[in-house]
Amino acid sequence: MTDKKSYIQKSWWKIGSVVLLIYTFTCGLLLDVPHLPALEETIRNLYFHVCMWFCMMTLFIVSVVNSIRYLGNNNLKYDIYARQYATVGIVFGILGYATGAIWMSYTWADPNNPAFQSFSAVAREPKLIGTAVALLIYFAYLILRDSITDIDKRARVSAVYNIFAFAMLFPTIWIVPRLLPSLHPGGESGNPALDTRDIDSRMRMVFYPAVIGWTLLGVWITTLKIRLNILKEKRILK
């Protein structure tokens, strides 16, 4: 009984992640949403596309913090943490990009949408291009790290590059796309989904729990990958 209680106390955030995601899928698909022109029912994708971006940013922040911690004390465990948080962050970035592309295909690429001009205009969308560049920079981080065989050198070089990759998120995703003409919501007025004009109270009841649920899932996956990575390294050292 004590062991069971101890397990629940340690795993409360994992249980919370499952509960919040079940709530997100159930309420996100069943509850009523505002019927906005051009969006209609596709607005429900907000609970997936945007929330996955929040998760990605959180994981990248934790990753760069661990890279900085490694440079401060040369403890290789922080290098492992940085690598795995960046890896899972990339996965959620790809999922966010994919759900955004699907959403775009039903809204921006609809000839009946007044904002639609041409498929070439959509292809030149600065938010899409900037996001692709940011993810490619992080892919390069993984390639660079795996190309160096010396453990200490690999950790130092990848830590420095990780700081650079994180710094590049801001111009590629947040700054440059807002300086150029864009179809993406929030291009000039702020962050989409956080503006009171973007979603109403009904959607916030699902949106904020969804952000927490996806983020906790990302952390959960990362902790599993970290444990597996540490076990592999212990076997190699033996």
C-alpha positions as CSV (number, residue, x, y, z in Angstrom):
1,M,0.0,0.0,0.0
2,T,2.9,2.4,0.9
3,D,4.7,1.6,-2.4
4,K,1.5,2.3,-4.4
5,K,1.0,5.6,-2.6
6,S,4.6,6.5,-3.2
7,Y,4.3,5.7,-6.9
8,I,1.2,7.9,-7.2
9,Q,3.0,10.7,-5.5
10,K,6.0,10.5,-7.9
11,S,3.8,10.0,-11.0
12,W,1.1,12.6,-10.3
13,W,2.2,14.7,-13.3
14,K,2.1,11.7,-15.6
15,I,-1.4,10.9,-14.5
16,G,-2.2,14.6,-14.9
17,S,-0.9,14.5,-18.5
18,V,-3.1,11.6,-19.4
19,V,-6.2,13.1,-17.8
20,L,-5.7,16.5,-19.4
21,L,-5.1,15.0,-22.9
22,I,-8.3,12.8,-22.5
23,Y,-10.1,16.0,-21.5
24,T,-8.5,17.8,-24.5
25,F,-9.6,15.2,-27.1
26,T,-13.1,14.7,-25.6
27,C,-14.0,18.4,-25.0
28,G,-12.0,19.7,-27.9
29,L,-14.0,17.6,-30.3
30,L,-17.4,17.7,-28.7
31,L,-17.9,21.1,-27.0
32,D,-19.3,24.0,-29.0
33,V,-16.9,26.5,-30.7
34,P,-17.3,29.9,-32.3
35,H,-18.3,29.6,-36.0
36,L,-15.9,32.1,-37.5
37,P,-15.8,32.7,-41.2
38,A,-13.2,30.6,-43.1
39,L,-12.4,28.6,-39.9
40,E,-15.7,27.0,-38.9
41,E,-15.0,23.6,-37.3
42,T,-11.3,23.7,-38.2
43,I,-10.8,26.1,-35.2
44,R,-10.7,22.9,-33.0
45,N,-7.2,22.4,-34.4
46,L,-6.1,25.2,-32.0
47,Y,-6.0,22.6,-29.2
48,F,-3.4,20.6,-31.1
49,H,-1.4,22.9,-33.5
50,V,-0.8,25.8,-31.1
51,C,-0.5,23.7,-28.0
52,M,2.2,21.5,-29.6
53,W,4.1,24.7,-30.4
54,F,3.9,25.7,-26.7
55,C,5.3,22.2,-25.8
56,M,8.1,22.6,-28.4
57,M,9.2,25.9,-27.0
58,T,9.2,24.6,-23.4
59,L,11.3,21.6,-24.4
60,F,13.8,23.8,-26.3
61,I,14.1,26.2,-23.3
62,V,14.8,23.3,-20.9
63,S,17.3,21.9,-23.5
64,V,19.3,25.2,-23.8
65,V,19.3,25.6,-20.0
66,N,20.9,22.2,-19.7
67,S,23.5,23.1,-22.3
68,I,24.4,26.2,-20.3
69,R,24.6,24.1,-17.1
70,Y,26.9,21.7,-18.9
71,L,29.2,24.6,-19.9
72,G,29.2,25.7,-16.3
73,N,30.3,22.4,-14.7
74,N,31.2,19.9,-17.5
75,N,28.8,17.3,-16.1
76,L,27.9,15.0,-19.0
77,K,24.4,14.3,-17.7
78,Y,23.4,17.8,-18.7
79,D,24.6,17.1,-22.2
80,I,22.3,14.0,-22.3
81,Y,19.4,16.1,-20.9
82,A,20.0,18.8,-23.5
83,R,20.1,16.3,-26.4
84,Q,16.9,14.5,-25.4
85,Y,14.9,17.6,-24.7
86,A,15.9,19.0,-28.1
87,T,15.1,15.7,-29.8
88,V,11.5,15.6,-28.4
89,G,11.2,19.3,-29.0
90,I,11.9,18.7,-32.7
91,V,9.2,15.9,-32.8
92,F,6.6,18.2,-31.4
93,G,7.8,21.0,-33.8
94,I,7.2,18.6,-36.7
95,L,3.8,17.7,-35.3
96,G,2.9,21.4,-34.9
97,Y,4.1,22.1,-38.4
98,A,2.1,19.2,-39.8
99,T,-1.1,20.1,-38.0
100,G,-0.6,23.7,-39.2
101,A,-0.1,22.6,-42.8
102,I,-3.3,20.5,-42.6
103,W,-5.2,23.5,-41.1
104,M,-3.8,25.7,-43.8
105,S,-5.1,23.4,-46.5
106,Y,-8.7,23.9,-45.3
107,T,-8.5,27.7,-44.7
108,W,-5.7,29.6,-46.5
109,A,-5.8,27.4,-49.6
110,D,-9.5,27.7,-50.0
111,P,-10.4,29.8,-53.1
112,N,-13.5,30.9,-51.3
113,N,-11.4,32.4,-48.5
114,P,-11.0,36.2,-49.1
115,A,-7.5,36.0,-47.7
116,F,-6.5,33.4,-50.3
117,Q,-4.6,34.8,-53.3
118,S,-2.8,31.9,-54.8
119,F,-1.0,28.7,-53.9
120,S,2.3,30.4,-54.6
121,A,1.4,33.1,-52.0
122,V,0.7,30.4,-49.4
123,A,4.0,28.7,-50.3
124,R,5.8,32.0,-49.6
125,E,4.1,32.4,-46.2
126,P,7.0,33.7,-43.9
127,K,5.7,31.8,-40.8
128,L,6.0,28.5,-42.6
129,I,9.4,29.3,-44.1
130,G,10.7,30.6,-40.8
131,T,9.5,27.5,-38.9
132,A,11.1,25.2,-41.4
133,V,14.4,27.0,-41.1
134,A,14.2,26.8,-37.3
135,L,13.6,23.1,-37.3
136,L,16.4,22.5,-39.9
137,I,18.8,24.4,-37.6
138,Y,17.8,22.0,-34.8
139,F,18.2,19.0,-37.1
140,A,21.7,20.3,-37.8
141,Y,22.3,20.2,-34.0
142,L,21.6,16.5,-33.9
143,I,23.7,15.8,-36.9
144,L,26.6,17.8,-35.6
145,R,26.4,16.1,-32.2
146,D,26.4,12.6,-33.6
147,S,29.3,13.4,-36.0
148,I,31.8,14.0,-33.1
149,T,33.2,10.9,-31.5
150,D,35.1,12.4,-28.6
151,I,32.6,12.6,-25.7
152,D,33.8,15.8,-24.1
153,K,34.4,17.7,-27.4
154,R,31.0,16.6,-28.6
155,A,29.3,17.9,-25.4
156,R,31.1,21.2,-25.6
157,V,30.5,21.9,-29.3
158,S,26.9,20.8,-29.2
159,A,26.2,22.9,-26.1
160,V,27.5,26.0,-27.9
161,Y,25.5,25.2,-31.0
162,N,22.4,24.5,-29.0
163,I,22.6,28.0,-27.6
164,F,22.9,29.4,-31.2
165,A,20.0,27.2,-32.3
166,F,17.8,28.5,-29.5
167,A,18.7,32.1,-30.3
168,M,17.8,31.6,-33.9
169,L,14.2,30.6,-32.9
170,F,13.4,34.2,-32.2
171,P,14.2,35.8,-35.6
172,T,13.0,32.8,-37.6
173,I,9.7,32.3,-35.8
174,W,8.8,35.4,-33.9
175,I,10.5,38.4,-35.4
176,V,11.0,38.2,-39.2
177,P,7.5,36.7,-40.0
178,R,5.9,39.6,-38.2
179,L,7.8,42.1,-40.3
180,L,6.5,40.6,-43.6
181,P,3.0,40.3,-45.0
182,S,1.5,37.1,-43.6
183,L,-1.8,35.2,-43.6
184,H,-1.0,33.7,-40.2
185,P,-3.1,35.0,-37.3
186,G,-1.4,37.2,-34.8
187,G,1.2,38.5,-37.3
188,E,0.8,42.1,-36.1
189,S,-1.4,42.1,-33.1
190,G,0.5,39.6,-30.9
191,N,0.5,35.9,-30.1
192,P,-2.4,34.0,-31.7
193,A,-4.7,32.2,-29.2
194,L,-3.6,34.5,-26.4
195,D,-5.4,37.5,-27.8
196,T,-8.9,38.0,-26.4
197,R,-10.2,38.5,-30.0
198,D,-8.9,35.1,-31.1
199,I,-10.8,32.7,-28.8
200,D,-13.6,33.0,-26.3
201,S,-14.0,31.7,-22.8
202,R,-15.4,28.4,-24.1
203,M,-12.2,27.6,-25.9
204,R,-9.9,28.8,-23.1
205,M,-11.5,26.1,-20.9
206,V,-9.9,23.5,-23.3
207,F,-6.9,25.5,-24.6
208,Y,-5.0,26.1,-21.4
209,P,-5.4,22.5,-20.1
210,A,-4.3,21.3,-23.5
211,V,-1.1,23.3,-23.3
212,I,-0.3,21.8,-20.0
213,G,-1.3,18.3,-21.1
214,W,0.9,18.3,-24.3
215,T,3.8,19.8,-22.4
216,L,3.7,17.2,-19.7
217,L,3.5,14.5,-22.3
218,G,6.7,16.0,-23.9
219,V,8.5,16.0,-20.6
220,W,7.3,12.4,-19.9
221,I,8.6,11.1,-23.2
222,T,11.9,13.0,-22.7
223,T,12.5,11.5,-19.2
224,L,12.0,8.0,-20.7
225,K,14.5,8.7,-23.5
226,I,17.0,10.1,-20.9
227,R,16.7,6.9,-18.8
228,L,17.3,4.7,-21.8
229,N,20.2,6.8,-22.9
230,I,21.9,6.6,-19.5
231,L,21.4,2.8,-19.4
232,K,23.0,2.5,-22.8
233,E,26.0,4.5,-21.8
234,K,26.4,2.5,-18.6
235,R,26.5,-0.7,-20.7
236,I,29.1,0.8,-23.0
237,L,31.3,1.8,-20.1
238,K,31.1,-1.7,-18.7
